[in-house]
């Protein structure tokens, strides 16, 4: 990669899965407007032997290819929000000193359980209708610990936030205090209050882990728990 993608971003919002990112996206849209807000979900892989953005979740690969080929974001885009690692974004895009970088965290054990239940709510909706549902397995509530043991789950905070010191993030919101944290963010960014919207919640049955399972997940999540506690300290510091 010879040059990074230029942009006029004011705000970069990193959405760690199951930290109210869908609700927060709509809140950002209400303040900035749809035309100034771009949703990007991507990781870095290789295309034709070179590092490239690879679409994930709801992003179309054609959009990422277009951005890469043009070497710039539209000048009207002021905010990018989505599932991507900070270090991946900083590798592909210019990072101007005045661009605010933010994210949200929650209790790591609750985040893993929530992501597990959300995954299986999708499975239940698709069961019997798609090959994806068939690939996801048999009993939808059987393998929480298998899910928790995947490094992408128990190391999510490290993976998404790596490449920038925690203290250098302009805002690390605590999801358990979402409404209060929206007000704190508005003060930090000197912007109007963001609405407290609640979207993308899991309405189907949820698996409740036993105390033994929670203890095992806590052991797996030691690193993420440390990051979460640092975020709490930064909030009150």
ROTORLO-977258 format. One record per residue: residue number from 1; chain; x, y, z of N, C-alpha, C in turn. Coordinates in pm, whole numbers, always signed. Example, Ala and Ser with C-alpha at 12.3 -4.5 7.8 and 13.67 -1.06 7.14 Angstrom:
<kemis>
[1 "A" [+1319 -569 +780] [+1230 -450 +780] [+1320 -330 +780]],
[2 "A" [+1285 -225 +708] [+1367 -106 +714] [+1290 +3 +787]],
</kemis>
This chain:
<kemis>
[1 "A" [+85 -119 +0] [+0 +0 +0] [+89 +124 +0]],
[2 "A" [+75 +208 -103] [+165 +323 -118] [+115 +447 -47]],
[3 "A" [-14 +468 -37] [-66 +587 +30] [-195 +552 +101]],
[4 "A" [-223 +627 +206] [-343 +602 +284] [-461 +680 +229]],
[5 "A" [-579 +635 +267] [-704 +695 +217] [-729 +827 +288]],
[6 "A" [-740 +934 +212] [-762 +1066 +270] [-908 +1083 +311]],
[7 "A" [-933 +1173 +406] [-1068 +1190 +458] [-1077 +1322 +532]],
[8 "A" [-1199 +1361 +565] [-1226 +1480 +644] [-1302 +1444 +771]],
[9 "A" [-1263 +1334 +833] [-1340 +1283 +947] [-1322 +1370 +1071]],
[10 "A" [-1434 +1390 +1137] [-1434 +1452 +1269] [-1438 +1347 +1379]],
[11 "A" [-1499 +1232 +1346] [-1525 +1132 +1449] [-1509 +993 +1391]],
[12 "A" [-1439 +908 +1464] [-1424 +767 +1430] [-1482 +686 +1545]],
[13 "A" [-1585 +607 +1517] [-1657 +532 +1620] [-1638 +383 +1597]],
[14 "A" [-1564 +318 +1686] [-1534 +176 +1674] [-1641 +96 +1749]],
[15 "A" [-1712 +12 +1675] [-1822 -64 +1734] [-1776 -205 +1767]],
[16 "A" [-1744 -228 +1892] [-1716 -363 +1941] [-1850 -435 +1951]],
[17 "A" [-1862 -556 +1896] [-1993 -624 +1894] [-2059 -632 +2032]],
[18 "A" [-2190 -610 +2031] [-2276 -617 +2149] [-2239 -514 +2255]],
[19 "A" [-2211 -392 +2207] [-2191 -279 +2299] [-2279 -162 +2255]],
[20 "A" [-2404 -191 +2221] [-2504 -89 +2185] [-2468 -13 +2059]],
[21 "A" [-2389 -72 +1971] [-2344 +1 +1852] [-2453 +36 +1754]],
[22 "A" [-2554 -50 +1739] [-2663 -19 +1647] [-2744 +99 +1697]],
[23 "A" [-2774 +100 +1827] [-2846 +214 +1885] [-2763 +341 +1873]],
[24 "A" [-2632 +328 +1897] [-2546 +445 +1893] [-2535 +499 +1750]],
[25 "A" [-2532 +411 +1652] [-2529 +455 +1512] [-2650 +544 +1481]],
[26 "A" [-2768 +501 +1525] [-2889 +581 +1499] [-2884 +714 +1574]],
[27 "A" [-2824 +712 +1693] [-2809 +838 +1767] [-2716 +933 +1692]],
[28 "A" [-2607 +881 +1639] [-2515 +963 +1559] [-2586 +1018 +1436]],
[29 "A" [-2666 +934 +1373] [-2739 +975 +1253] [-2833 +1091 +1283]],
[30 "A" [-2893 +1090 +1402] [-2987 +1197 +1437] [-2917 +1331 +1454]],
[31 "A" [-2787 +1328 +1488] [-2711 +1451 +1509] [-2640 +1495 +1382]],
[32 "A" [-2573 +1402 +1315] [-2491 +1437 +1199] [-2567 +1432 +1066]],
[33 "A" [-2676 +1353 +1063] [-2747 +1334 +938] [-2693 +1216 +861]],
[34 "A" [-2779 +1153 +783] [-2742 +1030 +712] [-2628 +1052 +612]],
[35 "A" [-2626 +1166 +546] [-2526 +1187 +441] [-2386 +1208 +495]],
[36 "A" [-2373 +1245 +622] [-2241 +1270 +681] [-2187 +1150 +757]],
[37 "A" [-2265 +1043 +762] [-2231 +927 +845] [-2216 +804 +757]],
[38 "A" [-2104 +735 +770] [-2077 +617 +689] [-2055 +496 +779]],
[39 "A" [-2128 +389 +752] [-2110 +263 +824] [-2012 +176 +746]],
[40 "A" [-1904 +135 +811] [-1806 +46 +749] [-1777 -70 +843]],
[41 "A" [-1790 -192 +793] [-1751 -312 +867] [-1644 -382 +783]],
[42 "A" [-1523 -394 +836] [-1419 -458 +755] [-1306 -511 +843]],
[43 "A" [-1230 -599 +784] [-1102 -643 +840] [-998 -625 +730]],
[44 "A" [-874 -655 +760] [-771 -646 +657] [-730 -786 +616]],
[45 "A" [-733 -810 +487] [-685 -935 +429] [-597 -903 +311]],
[46 "A" [-595 -992 +216] [-513 -969 +96] [-595 -989 -30]],
[47 "A" [-571 -901 -128] [-628 -914 -260] [-514 -894 -359]],
[48 "A" [-497 -993 -445] [-388 -990 -543] [-253 -972 -473]],
[49 "A" [-241 -1036 -357] [-115 -1033 -285] [-87 -909 -205]],
[50 "A" [-180 -814 -203] [-159 -688 -132] [-262 -671 -21]],
[51 "A" [-225 -601 +89] [-323 -575 +195] [-445 -499 +141]],
[52 "A" [-562 -542 +185] [-685 -479 +136] [-794 -490 +240]],
[53 "A" [-891 -400 +233] [-1008 -407 +319] [-1102 -516 +269]],
[54 "A" [-1141 -605 +359] [-1231 -715 +327] [-1362 -692 +402]],
[55 "A" [-1472 -686 +330] [-1601 -654 +389] [-1648 -761 +486]],
[56 "A" [-1708 -718 +596] [-1772 -807 +692] [-1912 -754 +721]],
[57 "A" [-1993 -836 +785] [-2128 -795 +828] [-2208 -734 +714]],
[58 "A" [-2250 -607 +728] [-2344 -548 +632] [-2280 -458 +528]],
[59 "A" [-2147 -454 +521] [-2080 -369 +424] [-2060 -444 +293]],
[60 "A" [-2083 -376 +181] [-2060 -435 +50] [-1913 -421 +11]],
[61 "A" [-1857 -527 -41] [-1717 -523 -83] [-1694 -418 -191]],
[62 "A" [-1795 -398 -275] [-1781 -300 -383] [-1758 -159 -329]],
[63 "A" [-1819 -127 -214] [-1798 +4 -154] [-1654 +19 -108]],
[64 "A" [-1601 -83 -42] [-1463 -77 +4] [-1366 -68 -114]],
[65 "A" [-1394 -143 -219] [-1307 -139 -337] [-1309 +0 -401]],
[66 "A" [-1425 +61 -402] [-1437 +196 -460] [-1357 +296 -378]],
[67 "A" [-1370 +290 -246] [-1296 +380 -158] [-1146 +362 -178]],
[68 "A" [-1103 +237 -185] [-960 +209 -200] [-908 +257 -335]],
[69 "A" [-986 +237 -440] [-939 +276 -573] [-934 +428 -588]],
[70 "A" [-1027 +498 -526] [-1027 +644 -532] [-927 +706 -436]],
[71 "A" [-892 +631 -329] [-795 +680 -232] [-848 +791 -143]],
[72 "A" [-980 +800 -131] [-1038 +906 -48] [-1181 +872 -12]],
[73 "A" [-1227 +932 +98] [-1368 +933 +132] [-1430 +1059 +77]],
[74 "A" [-1558 +1052 +48] [-1630 +1172 +7] [-1611 +1282 +111]],
[75 "A" [-1591 +1402 +66] [-1562 +1514 +157] [-1675 +1540 +256]],
[76 "A" [-1796 +1497 +222] [-1910 +1520 +311] [-1917 +1423 +427]],
[77 "A" [-1840 +1314 +423] [-1842 +1216 +531] [-1763 +1269 +649]],
[78 "A" [-1832 +1291 +759] [-1769 +1345 +880] [-1751 +1241 +989]],
[79 "A" [-1827 +1130 +980] [-1823 +1027 +1083] [-1818 +889 +1017]],
[80 "A" [-1729 +803 +1064] [-1730 +662 +1025] [-1754 +580 +1152]],
[81 "A" [-1846 +485 +1141] [-1884 +398 +1253] [-1891 +256 +1202]],
[82 "A" [-1841 +160 +1279] [-1858 +22 +1236] [-1766 -74 +1308]],
[83 "A" [-1778 -201 +1266] [-1695 -308 +1320] [-1561 -308 +1246]],
[84 "A" [-1458 -257 +1308] [-1323 -262 +1254] [-1227 -239 +1370]],
[85 "A" [-1108 -290 +1356] [-1006 -267 +1457] [-941 -131 +1434]],
[86 "A" [-909 -63 +1543] [-844 +67 +1529] [-718 +57 +1444]],
[87 "A" [-634 -43 +1470] [-508 -54 +1398] [-532 -80 +1249]],
[88 "A" [-641 -149 +1214] [-672 -170 +1073] [-714 -40 +1007]],
[89 "A" [-798 +37 +1077] [-841 +164 +1020] [-721 +257 +1002]],
[90 "A" [-636 +265 +1103] [-521 +354 +1097] [-421 +310 +990]],
[91 "A" [-420 +183 +957] [-331 +133 +852] [-381 +176 +714]],
[92 "A" [-513 +177 +696] [-570 +206 +564] [-601 +353 +542]],
[93 "A" [-633 +425 +650] [-680 +563 +638] [-585 +661 +706]],
[94 "A" [-578 +781 +652] [-506 +888 +720] [-576 +917 +853]],
[95 "A" [-498 +938 +956] [-553 +972 +1087] [-507 +1112 +1122]],
[96 "A" [-597 +1208 +1108] [-564 +1347 +1139] [-570 +1369 +1290]],
[97 "A" [-484 +1457 +1343] [-480 +1479 +1489] [-612 +1526 +1548]],
[98 "A" [-695 +1595 +1467] [-820 +1649 +1522] [-937 +1552 +1509]],
[99 "A" [-913 +1432 +1457] [-1021 +1332 +1449] [-1040 +1268 +1585]],
[100 "A" [-1159 +1279 +1640] [-1189 +1217 +1769] [-1212 +1068 +1749]],
[101 "A" [-1158 +986 +1838] [-1172 +840 +1829] [-1240 +789 +1954]],
[102 "A" [-1350 +716 +1935] [-1431 +673 +2048] [-1473 +527 +2033]],
[103 "A" [-1514 +468 +2144] [-1570 +333 +2142] [-1651 +314 +2270]],
[104 "A" [-1719 +198 +2278] [-1797 +162 +2396] [-1753 +25 +2446]],
[105 "A" [-1758 +6 +2577] [-1729 -124 +2637] [-1838 -157 +2739]],
[106 "A" [-1841 -283 +2777] [-1932 -327 +2882] [-1864 -440 +2957]],
[107 "A" [-1924 -486 +3066] [-1869 -599 +3138] [-1838 -711 +3039]],
[108 "A" [-1712 -757 +3031] [-1674 -854 +2928] [-1750 -986 +2935]],
[109 "A" [-1784 -1032 +3055] [-1860 -1156 +3067] [-1999 -1136 +3006]],
[110 "A" [-2063 -1025 +3040] [-2197 -997 +2986] [-2192 -980 +2834]],
[111 "A" [-2083 -923 +2784] [-2071 -902 +2639] [-2064 -1036 +2566]],
[112 "A" [-1987 -1130 +2622] [-1975 -1261 +2559] [-2109 -1335 +2563]],
[113 "A" [-2176 -1332 +2677] [-2305 -1400 +2688] [-2406 -1337 +2593]],
[114 "A" [-2406 -1204 +2585] [-2498 -1135 +2496] [-2470 -1169 +2350]],
[115 "A" [-2343 -1175 +2313] [-2309 -1206 +2174] [-2349 -1350 +2140]],
[116 "A" [-2334 -1439 +2237] [-2375 -1578 +2218] [-2527 -1588 +2197]],
[117 "A" [-2602 -1519 +2283] [-2748 -1524 +2270] [-2795 -1457 +2142]],
[118 "A" [-2730 -1348 +2103] [-2768 -1280 +1980] [-2743 -1371 +1860]],
[119 "A" [-2628 -1435 +1860] [-2594 -1528 +1751] [-2703 -1633 +1736]],
[120 "A" [-2750 -1687 +1847] [-2848 -1793 +1839] [-2990 -1741 +1816]],
[121 "A" [-3016 -1616 +1847] [-3145 -1560 +1807] [-3153 -1553 +1655]],
[122 "A" [-3040 -1520 +1592] [-3035 -1519 +1446] [-3051 -1660 +1393]],
[123 "A" [-2984 -1757 +1456] [-2995 -1896 +1414] [-3140 -1944 +1419]],
[124 "A" [-3210 -1909 +1528] [-3348 -1956 +1542] [-3438 -1895 +1437]],
[125 "A" [-3413 -1769 +1403] [-3494 -1705 +1299] [-3472 -1770 +1163]],
[126 "A" [-3347 -1817 +1141] [-3313 -1872 +1010] [-3324 -2023 +1004]],
[127 "A" [-3349 -2087 +1117] [-3345 -2233 +1125] [-3434 -2297 +1017]],
[128 "A" [-3374 -2389 +945] [-3450 -2461 +844] [-3467 -2386 +714]],
[129 "A" [-3422 -2259 +707] [-3444 -2180 +587] [-3317 -2152 +510]],
[130 "A" [-3203 -2155 +578] [-3079 -2120 +510] [-2969 -2221 +543]],
[131 "A" [-2874 -2233 +453] [-2760 -2322 +478] [-2676 -2268 +592]],
[132 "A" [-2675 -2134 +611] [-2599 -2075 +721] [-2651 -2128 +855]],
[133 "A" [-2782 -2132 +870] [-2840 -2182 +995] [-2801 -2328 +1017]],
[134 "A" [-2800 -2407 +910] [-2764 -2547 +923] [-2618 -2563 +962]],
[135 "A" [-2533 -2473 +913] [-2391 -2481 +946] [-2364 -2445 +1091]],
[136 "A" [-2449 -2367 +1154] [-2422 -2318 +1288] [-2438 -2425 +1397]],
[137 "A" [-2494 -2538 +1361] [-2491 -2645 +1459] [-2627 -2699 +1498]],
[138 "A" [-2626 -2783 +1597] [-2745 -2855 +1640] [-2823 -2775 +1744]],
[139 "A" [-2799 -2803 +1873] [-2872 -2733 +1978] [-2821 -2590 +1990]],
[140 "A" [-2909 -2489 +1972] [-2862 -2351 +1971] [-2817 -2299 +2106]],
[141 "A" [-2844 -2373 +2215] [-2806 -2324 +2347] [-2711 -2421 +2417]],
[142 "A" [-2626 -2487 +2340] [-2546 -2593 +2398] [-2400 -2556 +2422]],
[143 "A" [-2344 -2458 +2352] [-2200 -2444 +2346] [-2151 -2304 +2383]],
[144 "A" [-2199 -2247 +2491] [-2152 -2117 +2536] [-2001 -2118 +2559]],
[145 "A" [-1949 -2219 +2624] [-1807 -2220 +2656] [-1721 -2234 +2530]],
[146 "A" [-1770 -2307 +2433] [-1698 -2315 +2306] [-1692 -2177 +2241]],
[147 "A" [-1803 -2105 +2246] [-1810 -1969 +2193] [-1715 -1878 +2270]],
[148 "A" [-1717 -1887 +2403] [-1633 -1801 +2486] [-1485 -1828 +2464]],
[149 "A" [-1449 -1951 +2431] [-1310 -1988 +2413] [-1250 -1942 +2281]],
[150 "A" [-1329 -1886 +2192] [-1275 -1834 +2067] [-1202 -1702 +2096]],
[151 "A" [-1074 -1691 +2054] [-996 -1569 +2084] [-1064 -1440 +2038]],
[152 "A" [-1137 -1447 +1928] [-1206 -1327 +1881] [-1313 -1278 +1976]],
[153 "A" [-1357 -1366 +2068] [-1457 -1328 +2167] [-1393 -1284 +2298]],
[154 "A" [-1306 -1366 +2356] [-1253 -1327 +2486] [-1143 -1221 +2476]],
[155 "A" [-1090 -1196 +2355] [-990 -1090 +2338] [-1045 -975 +2255]],
[156 "A" [-1177 -960 +2251] [-1238 -859 +2165] [-1187 -718 +2195]],
[157 "A" [-1178 -681 +2321] [-1137 -544 +2354] [-992 -518 +2311]],
[158 "A" [-907 -615 +2337] [-768 -602 +2292] [-761 -589 +2141]],
[159 "A" [-834 -676 +2071] [-829 -676 +1925] [-879 -545 +1865]],
[160 "A" [-992 -497 +1913] [-1053 -378 +1853] [-980 -249 +1890]],
[161 "A" [-924 -243 +2008] [-867 -117 +2057] [-715 -110 +2046]],
[162 "A" [-651 -217 +2006] [-506 -220 +1993] [-456 -114 +1894]],
[163 "A" [-338 -57 +1925] [-278 +41 +1836] [-290 +183 +1885]],
[164 "A" [-362 +199 +1996] [-381 +332 +2055] [-391 +313 +2206]],
[165 "A" [-319 +392 +2282] [-329 +383 +2427] [-472 +415 +2471]],
[166 "A" [-520 +342 +2572] [-657 +366 +2617] [-679 +512 +2656]],
[167 "A" [-580 +572 +2721] [-594 +711 +2766] [-600 +808 +2649]],
[168 "A" [-558 +763 +2529] [-560 +850 +2412] [-693 +846 +2337]],
[169 "A" [-781 +752 +2375] [-916 +755 +2317] [-989 +876 +2374]],
[170 "A" [-1060 +944 +2288] [-1133 +1063 +2335] [-1251 +1026 +2422]],
[171 "A" [-1300 +903 +2406] [-1415 +859 +2486] [-1422 +708 +2479]],
[172 "A" [-1427 +643 +2595] [-1458 +501 +2605] [-1582 +490 +2692]],
[173 "A" [-1697 +478 +2628] [-1823 +478 +2701] [-1848 +349 +2774]],
[174 "A" [-1914 +358 +2887] [-1952 +241 +2967] [-2098 +211 +2938]],
[175 "A" [-2123 +99 +2873] [-2257 +70 +2824] [-2359 +58 +2936]],
[176 "A" [-2317 +9 +3054] [-2410 -6 +3166] [-2465 +128 +3214]],
[177 "A" [-2399 +237 +3177] [-2445 +372 +3213] [-2473 +452 +3086]],
[178 "A" [-2541 +385 +2993] [-2552 +437 +2856] [-2608 +579 +2849]],
[179 "A" [-2721 +604 +2916] [-2784 +736 +2907] [-2693 +845 +2965]],
[180 "A" [-2636 +818 +3080] [-2544 +912 +3143] [-2421 +935 +3055]],
[181 "A" [-2373 +827 +2992] [-2254 +836 +2908] [-2281 +914 +2780]],
[182 "A" [-2402 +907 +2727] [-2436 +988 +2611] [-2422 +1137 +2644]],
[183 "A" [-2462 +1173 +2765] [-2449 +1314 +2805] [-2301 +1352 +2821]],
[184 "A" [-2222 +1260 +2875] [-2078 +1287 +2889] [-2013 +1304 +2752]],
[185 "A" [-2051 +1219 +2658] [-1994 +1229 +2523] [-2032 +1361 +2457]],
[186 "A" [-2156 +1403 +2475] [-2199 +1531 +2417] [-2114 +1646 +2471]],
[187 "A" [-2080 +1639 +2599] [-1995 +1744 +2656] [-1853 +1737 +2598]],
[188 "A" [-1801 +1617 +2583] [-1666 +1602 +2530] [-1656 +1653 +2387]],
[189 "A" [-1758 +1621 +2306] [-1757 +1660 +2165] [-1818 +1797 +2141]],
[190 "A" [-1870 +1858 +2248] [-1934 +1990 +2236] [-2041 +1986 +2127]],
[191 "A" [-2136 +1897 +2147] [-2241 +1875 +2048] [-2376 +1862 +2118]],
[192 "A" [-2486 +1866 +2042] [-2618 +1848 +2104] [-2630 +1710 +2168]],
[193 "A" [-2722 +1700 +2261] [-2744 +1572 +2329] [-2785 +1465 +2229]],
[194 "A" [-2730 +1346 +2246] [-2766 +1233 +2160] [-2885 +1160 +2219]],
[195 "A" [-2981 +1120 +2137] [-3099 +1051 +2189] [-3065 +911 +2236]],
[196 "A" [-3134 +865 +2337] [-3114 +731 +2391] [-3209 +635 +2320]],
[197 "A" [-3160 +575 +2212] [-3238 +482 +2132] [-3197 +339 +2167]],
[198 "A" [-3292 +248 +2171] [-3262 +110 +2206] [-3305 +20 +2091]],
[199 "A" [-3202 -30 +2018] [-3228 -112 +1900] [-3146 -240 +1907]],
[200 "A" [-3186 -338 +1825] [-3107 -461 +1806] [-3094 -543 +1934]],
[201 "A" [-3195 -538 +2021] [-3192 -622 +2140] [-3243 -762 +2106]],
[202 "A" [-3201 -861 +2183] [-3242 -999 +2159] [-3374 -1026 +2230]],
[203 "A" [-3476 -1060 +2152] [-3609 -1081 +2210] [-3640 -1228 +2233]],
[204 "A" [-3561 -1319 +2174] [-3587 -1461 +2193] [-3527 -1508 +2325]],
[205 "A" [-3546 -1637 +2353] [-3497 -1691 +2480] [-3346 -1673 +2491]],
[206 "A" [-3301 -1647 +2612] [-3159 -1625 +2637] [-3106 -1732 +2730]],
[207 "A" [-2986 -1778 +2702] [-2920 -1874 +2788] [-2857 -1799 +2905]],
[208 "A" [-2884 -1844 +3025] [-2827 -1784 +3145] [-2716 -1874 +3196]],
[209 "A" [-2591 -1826 +3195] [-2480 -1911 +3237] [-2484 -1942 +3386]],
[210 "A" [-2432 -2057 +3421] [-2420 -2095 +3561] [-2306 -2016 +3624]],
[211 "A" [-2297 -2020 +3757] [-2188 -1951 +3825] [-2053 -2011 +3785]],
[212 "A" [-2050 -2142 +3761] [-1926 -2206 +3718] [-1885 -2158 +3579]],
[213 "A" [-1982 -2145 +3489] [-1951 -2095 +3355] [-1903 -1951 +3360]],
[214 "A" [-1967 -1870 +3442] [-1924 -1731 +3455] [-1781 -1721 +3507]],
[215 "A" [-1747 -1808 +3602] [-1611 -1807 +3656] [-1510 -1846 +3549]],
[216 "A" [-1544 -1942 +3467] [-1453 -1985 +3360] [-1438 -1876 +3255]],
[217 "A" [-1547 -1807 +3223] [-1540 -1698 +3125] [-1456 -1583 +3181]],
[218 "A" [-1472 -1556 +3311] [-1393 -1450 +3374] [-1244 -1480 +3365]],
[219 "A" [-1209 -1607 +3381] [-1068 -1647 +3370] [-1018 -1624 +3228]],
[220 "A" [-1099 -1658 +3130] [-1062 -1635 +2990] [-1046 -1486 +2960]],
[221 "A" [-1132 -1405 +3023] [-1143 -1263 +2991] [-1056 -1172 +3078]],
[222 "A" [-956 -1225 +3143] [-876 -1141 +3234] [-826 -1014 +3167]],
[223 "A" [-778 -1027 +3044] [-725 -912 +2973] [-834 -810 +2943]],
[224 "A" [-949 -859 +2897] [-1061 -769 +2867] [-1116 -705 +2994]],
[225 "A" [-1119 -780 +3103] [-1164 -723 +3231] [-1072 -610 +3273]],
[226 "A" [-941 -627 +3252] [-846 -521 +3283] [-872 -395 +3201]],
[227 "A" [-902 -414 +3072] [-932 -298 +2986] [-1061 -230 +3032]],
[228 "A" [-1161 -311 +3065] [-1288 -256 +3112] [-1269 -174 +3239]],
[229 "A" [-1188 -223 +3331] [-1163 -150 +3456] [-1086 -21 +3428]],
[230 "A" [-994 -24 +3335] [-924 +98 +3298] [-1020 +200 +3240]],
[231 "A" [-1116 +154 +3159] [-1216 +244 +3102] [-1299 +306 +3213]],
[232 "A" [-1335 +228 +3314] [-1409 +281 +3428] [-1327 +387 +3501]],
[233 "A" [-1198 +361 +3518] [-1110 +459 +3584] [-1100 +587 +3504]],
[234 "A" [-1090 +574 +3371] [-1080 +693 +3287] [-1209 +775 +3293]],
[235 "A" [-1322 +706 +3304] [-1451 +774 +3312] [-1458 +864 +3437]],
[236 "A" [-1405 +815 +3547] [-1417 +888 +3674] [-1293 +970 +3706]],
[237 "A" [-1187 +953 +3624] [-1061 +1021 +3654] [-1062 +1169 +3622]],
</kemis>
